[in-house]
Amino acid sequence: SRCDLIQNRRLVGFGKHLCGEATDLSLRCLFETVSDPKLVSAVVIALCCHHRCVWKSYINKEFFRSLGFSRLDFDRMCLMSSWAVCGIRSNDKDDQKDYSDLTRTEKESLGYICKRLIDMGRVLYLKQKGLNVELSYYIDRSVSLENVLMIAKQNSPDPIG
């Protein structure tokens, strides 16, 4: 099979604009393809579109459960994550509350918290696989509101030699 071609070879997972669940599916595929997680040398993914995440595909449901969150809570966080990147409208007043009884600034902050919670589950998944992980801004917000990069590198020495 085609997967036999990559067995016992070091791999690097790299992705840009892996919308929502595509990030989780990619991580799962990468680690389920190799015989030893140490063969994954690094993972670099530009994270985006958290509102497109799906509980069924999410890589670390146990993380959310450990915090006392349910599938419904996860679904709601995914929806609220879009508040972080819905953009600034010139006609919006920062202190004006809407139907949610939150100001634009409060909704944006809550949206970022939801995005980082979703990402933290991914970070912990990669740490469980033996990688050092960090989230980093790779471009200014004025260029893109989706500007976080997940960078993971293997802790252990090269398993191949």
C-alpha positions as CSV (number, residue, x, y, z in Angstrom):
1,S,0.0,0.0,0.0
2,R,1.0,3.6,-0.3
3,C,1.4,4.0,3.5
4,D,4.1,1.3,3.4
5,L,6.2,3.8,1.4
6,I,6.5,6.1,4.5
7,Q,6.9,3.5,7.2
8,N,10.1,4.1,9.2
9,R,10.6,7.5,7.6
10,R,10.6,10.8,9.4
11,L,7.6,12.9,8.6
12,V,6.8,16.6,8.9
13,G,3.1,17.7,8.8
14,F,2.6,21.2,7.3
15,G,-0.6,22.9,6.6
16,K,-2.0,26.3,5.8
17,H,-5.7,27.0,6.0
18,L,-6.8,23.6,7.3
19,C,-10.3,24.9,8.1
20,G,-11.6,23.7,11.5
21,E,-12.0,19.9,11.5
22,A,-9.4,19.6,8.7
23,T,-6.7,20.3,11.3
24,D,-7.9,17.5,13.5
25,L,-8.3,15.1,10.7
26,S,-4.8,15.9,9.4
27,L,-3.3,15.4,12.9
28,R,-5.1,12.1,13.3
29,C,-4.1,10.9,9.8
30,L,-0.5,11.9,10.4
31,F,-0.2,10.0,13.7
32,E,-2.3,6.9,12.6
33,T,-0.1,6.5,9.5
34,V,3.2,6.0,11.3
35,S,4.2,3.0,13.4
36,D,5.9,5.2,16.0
37,P,4.8,8.7,16.9
38,K,8.5,9.6,17.2
39,L,8.7,9.4,13.4
40,V,6.8,12.6,13.2
41,S,9.6,15.1,13.5
42,A,7.5,18.3,13.3
43,V,4.0,19.7,12.7
44,V,3.4,23.3,11.5
45,I,-0.2,24.4,11.0
46,A,-1.7,27.8,10.5
47,L,-4.8,27.5,12.5
48,C,-8.1,28.9,11.3
49,C,-11.9,28.6,11.0
50,H,-12.5,27.2,14.4
51,H,-16.2,27.7,13.8
52,R,-15.9,24.8,11.3
53,C,-14.7,22.3,14.0
54,V,-16.8,19.3,14.6
55,W,-17.0,17.2,17.9
56,K,-17.0,13.9,16.0
57,S,-13.6,14.8,14.4
58,Y,-12.0,16.8,17.2
59,I,-8.7,15.3,18.2
60,N,-8.9,15.7,22.0
61,K,-12.4,15.4,23.3
62,E,-11.1,14.2,26.7
63,F,-9.5,17.6,27.2
64,F,-13.0,19.2,27.0
65,R,-14.6,16.5,29.1
66,S,-11.9,17.0,31.8
67,L,-12.9,20.7,32.0
68,G,-16.5,19.7,32.5
69,F,-17.6,20.7,29.0
70,S,-20.1,18.7,27.0
71,R,-20.5,18.2,23.2
72,L,-23.1,21.0,23.2
73,D,-20.6,23.3,25.0
74,F,-18.0,22.5,22.4
75,D,-20.4,23.2,19.6
76,R,-21.3,26.6,21.2
77,M,-17.6,27.4,21.6
78,C,-17.0,26.7,18.0
79,L,-19.8,29.1,17.0
80,M,-18.6,31.8,19.4
81,S,-15.0,31.5,18.1
82,S,-16.2,33.3,15.0
83,W,-16.7,36.4,17.1
84,A,-12.9,36.8,17.3
85,V,-12.5,37.2,13.6
86,C,-15.8,38.7,12.3
87,G,-13.9,42.0,11.7
88,I,-14.4,45.5,12.9
89,R,-17.3,47.3,11.4
90,S,-17.0,51.1,11.3
91,N,-20.7,51.5,12.3
92,D,-20.3,49.3,15.5
93,K,-19.9,51.2,18.7
94,D,-17.5,49.4,21.0
95,D,-19.6,49.9,24.1
96,Q,-22.9,49.2,22.5
97,K,-24.5,45.8,23.5
98,D,-26.3,43.6,21.1
99,Y,-28.8,40.8,21.4
100,S,-26.2,38.8,23.4
101,D,-25.9,41.6,26.0
102,L,-22.2,41.8,25.2
103,T,-20.2,44.6,23.6
104,R,-18.3,44.1,20.4
105,T,-15.0,44.0,22.4
106,E,-16.4,41.5,24.9
107,K,-17.6,39.2,22.1
108,E,-14.3,39.4,20.4
109,S,-12.4,38.6,23.6
110,L,-14.8,35.6,24.2
111,G,-14.2,34.5,20.7
112,Y,-10.4,34.4,21.2
113,I,-10.8,32.5,24.4
114,C,-12.9,29.9,22.6
115,K,-10.3,29.6,19.8
116,R,-7.5,29.1,22.2
117,L,-9.4,26.5,24.2
118,I,-9.9,24.5,21.0
119,D,-6.3,24.9,20.2
120,M,-5.2,23.9,23.7
121,G,-6.7,20.5,23.2
122,R,-4.6,20.1,20.0
123,V,-1.5,21.3,21.8
124,L,-2.0,18.7,24.6
125,Y,-2.7,16.0,22.0
126,L,0.7,16.7,20.4
127,K,2.4,16.9,23.7
128,Q,1.0,13.4,24.5
129,K,2.7,12.3,21.3
130,G,6.1,13.6,22.6
131,L,6.3,16.9,20.8
132,N,7.2,20.3,22.2
133,V,4.4,22.7,21.1
134,E,4.0,26.4,20.9
135,L,1.4,28.8,19.4
136,S,2.9,31.8,17.7
137,Y,1.6,34.8,15.8
138,Y,3.0,34.7,12.3
139,I,1.5,37.8,10.8
140,D,0.0,41.1,12.1
141,R,-3.8,41.3,12.8
142,S,-4.0,44.1,10.3
143,V,-3.2,41.6,7.6
144,S,-5.2,38.7,8.8
145,L,-7.3,38.0,11.9
146,E,-6.5,34.3,11.5
147,N,-2.8,34.7,12.4
148,V,-1.8,31.9,14.8
149,L,0.7,29.2,13.9
150,M,1.0,25.9,15.8
151,I,4.6,24.7,15.8
152,A,5.5,21.3,17.2
153,K,8.9,19.6,17.3
154,Q,9.8,16.1,18.5
155,N,11.4,16.0,21.9
156,S,13.3,12.7,21.5
157,P,16.4,12.0,19.5
158,D,16.0,10.8,15.9
159,P,14.6,7.2,16.1
160,I,16.1,6.2,12.8
161,G,19.7,7.1,13.5
